């Protein structure tokens, strides 16, 4: 019996991208959260566009290009020193409060846990080291190895090759609907962490096989499912 593989998205799923807000608040006050959201949206947009163009660049470059664009949009005129501090804040994003304990529970179920990200392996290792999550994963699978971005089907196929897993035994865990839809289209199973209860799932593509409001609730559901399927390790 093949050991189930759980591949965890990182940004917005395990670590909170709103962690940059405290740095932004000194300059933007109550508008800091809105700026952070816009910056995050543009990061993803630039990565998607680069993927379609075949013009891969490290995701950190997409982050910096997005920051420069939003700075221009907002007329904030951040200097280079402050921009560097914002980029550094992204390398120190905190884990969501329930994540460490939930990951420990999931690991004890006898599954393989890997991180699966649009970020580079080096950036994820540094991020996890700062967030106290590095020891909780068997491996880190980065899109840099195929120079494409999620939700390209090539990336999910690469995940399976790296983990030597069957599609029906490979789970993507993500808070991002685009990631869930991409994984399901590629034949993987998927669990959606609906961190924002007001955010509906996108009305197209295959729906997630499982959904939960946070990682703790997801751990509960995985335990029940593995027990039902006879895959719970002693």
C-alpha positions in Angstrom: 0.0 0.0 0.0 1.5 3.3 -1.1 1.9 5.9 1.6 -0.3 9.0 0.9 1.5 12.1 -0.1 0.3 15.5 1.2 1.7 18.4 -0.8 1.2 21.7 1.1 1.1 25.1 -0.7 3.0 27.6 1.4 2.0 31.3 0.9 -1.5 31.9 2.3 -1.9 28.3 3.3 0.9 27.7 5.9 2.2 31.2 6.3 0.3 34.5 6.5 1.1 36.9 3.7 -0.5 39.6 5.8 2.6 39.4 8.0 4.0 42.3 6.0 1.3 44.6 7.2 3.1 45.5 10.4 6.0 46.8 8.3 3.7 48.7 6.0 1.6 50.2 8.8 4.4 52.6 9.8 4.0 54.3 6.4 0.4 53.6 5.4 -1.6 53.3 8.6 -5.0 51.7 8.1 -4.4 51.3 4.4 -1.5 48.8 5.0 -3.7 45.7 4.7 -5.2 46.9 1.4 -1.7 47.6 0.0 -0.5 44.1 1.1 -3.5 42.5 -0.7 -2.8 44.4 -3.9 0.8 43.5 -3.8 0.0 39.8 -3.3 -2.5 39.8 -6.2 0.1 41.4 -8.5 2.7 38.8 -7.5 0.4 36.0 -8.7 -0.6 37.9 -11.8 3.0 38.4 -12.9 3.8 34.8 -12.2 0.8 33.6 -14.2 1.7 35.9 -17.1 5.4 34.8 -17.1 4.2 31.2 -17.1 2.1 31.8 -20.2 4.9 33.7 -21.9 7.5 31.1 -21.2 9.5 33.8 -19.4 10.2 32.1 -16.1 11.8 34.2 -13.3 12.3 33.3 -9.7 9.1 34.1 -7.7 11.1 36.6 -5.6 11.6 38.6 -8.8 7.8 38.6 -9.4 7.4 39.9 -5.8 9.8 42.7 -6.3 8.3 43.7 -9.7 4.9 43.6 -8.2 6.0 45.9 -5.3 7.5 48.4 -7.7 4.2 48.4 -9.7 1.9 48.9 -6.7 4.3 51.6 -5.3 3.8 53.4 -8.5 0.0 52.8 -8.6 -0.4 54.2 -5.1 2.1 57.0 -5.4 3.7 55.9 -2.2 7.3 56.5 -3.5 8.9 54.0 -1.2 12.7 54.3 -1.2 15.0 51.4 -1.9 15.8 50.8 1.8 12.1 50.5 2.7 11.4 48.2 -0.3 14.2 45.9 0.9 12.7 45.8 4.3 9.4 44.8 2.8 11.1 42.0 0.8 12.8 40.9 4.0 9.5 40.8 5.8 8.2 38.3 3.2 11.1 36.0 4.2 9.9 36.2 7.8 6.2 35.6 7.3 4.7 33.9 10.4 3.0 30.6 10.3 -0.8 30.7 11.0 -1.3 30.0 14.7 -2.7 26.5 14.3 -0.3 25.2 11.6 2.6 23.8 13.7 0.4 21.6 15.9 -1.8 20.6 13.0 1.2 19.5 10.9 2.5 17.5 13.8 -0.9 15.7 14.0 -0.9 15.0 10.2 2.7 13.7 10.2 1.7 11.2 13.0 -0.9 9.8 10.6 1.9 8.1 8.7 1.7 10.2 5.5 4.5 11.9 3.6 4.4 15.7 4.0 6.1 17.9 1.3 6.0 21.6 0.7 5.0 22.5 -2.8 5.5 26.1 -3.9 6.0 28.7 -6.6 8.8 30.0 -4.5 12.4 28.7 -4.8 13.7 26.0 -2.6 16.1 28.4 -1.0 13.4 30.9 -0.2 11.1 28.3 1.3 13.9 26.8 3.4 14.6 30.3 4.8 11.0 31.0 5.3 10.3 27.7 7.1 13.5 28.1 9.2 12.2 31.5 10.4 8.7 30.2 11.0 9.8 27.0 12.8 8.4 24.7 10.2 11.5 23.3 8.4 11.7 20.0 10.3 8.0 19.1 9.6 8.5 18.3 5.9 10.1 15.3 4.2 11.0 17.4 1.1 10.4 20.8 -0.6 9.3 20.6 -4.2 9.7 23.9 -6.0 8.5 24.9 -9.5 12.0 26.3 -10.2 12.9 22.7 -11.1 10.7 22.8 -14.2 10.7 26.6 -14.6 6.9 26.9 -14.7 4.4 28.2 -12.3 1.3 26.7 -10.7 -1.4 26.0 -12.0 0.5 24.7 -15.1 -0.3 21.0 -15.3 3.4 20.3 -15.9 4.1 21.5 -12.3 1.7 19.0 -10.8 3.1 16.2 -12.9 6.6 17.2 -11.6 5.3 16.9 -8.1 4.2 13.3 -8.7 7.5 12.4 -10.4 9.5 13.8 -7.4 7.4 11.9 -4.9 6.9 8.8 -7.0 3.2 8.8 -6.2 0.0 8.0 -8.0 -2.5 10.8 -8.7 -5.2 9.2 -6.6 -2.7 9.0 -3.6 -1.4 12.5 -4.0 -3.1 15.4 -2.2 -2.6 19.1 -2.7 -3.5 21.2 0.3 -4.0 24.9 -0.5 -5.9 28.0 0.5 -5.8 29.2 -3.1 -8.7 28.1 -5.4 -6.6 28.5 -8.5 -4.2 25.9 -7.1 -7.0 23.5 -6.2 -8.5 23.7 -9.6 -5.1 23.2 -11.2 -4.4 20.1 -9.1 -7.8 18.6 -9.8 -7.4 19.2 -13.5 -4.1 17.3 -13.3 -5.8 14.4 -11.7 -4.7 14.9 -8.1 -6.9 15.0 -5.0 -7.2 18.3 -3.3 -8.1 19.8 0.1 -9.1 23.5 0.2 -8.3 25.4 3.4 -11.0 28.1 3.3 -9.2 30.7 5.5 -11.6 33.4 4.5 -15.2 32.2 5.2 -16.5 34.9 2.9 -14.5 33.6 0.0 -16.5 31.2 -2.2 -14.9 28.6 -4.3 -14.6 29.6 -8.0 -17.6 28.4 -10.0 -15.7 26.3 -12.6 -13.3 23.4 -12.7 -13.5 20.4 -10.4 -14.3 21.2 -6.7 -12.0 20.2 -3.9 -12.3 16.7 -2.5 -12.2 18.1 1.0 -12.5 21.6 2.6 -11.9 22.9 6.1 -11.7 26.4 7.7 -8.1 25.8 9.0 -5.4 23.2 9.3 -6.6 21.8 12.6 -10.0 21.0 11.1 -8.2 19.5 8.1 -6.2 17.2 10.3 -9.5 15.9 11.8 -10.8 15.2 8.3 -7.7 13.5 7.1 -7.6 11.2 10.1 -11.3 10.2 9.5 -10.6 9.7 5.7 -7.4 7.6 6.2 -9.1 5.4 8.8 -12.1 4.9 6.4 -9.8 4.0 3.5 -7.7 1.7 5.6 -4.6 3.8 5.1 -4.0 4.9 8.7 -0.6 3.8 9.7 -0.3 2.1 13.1 
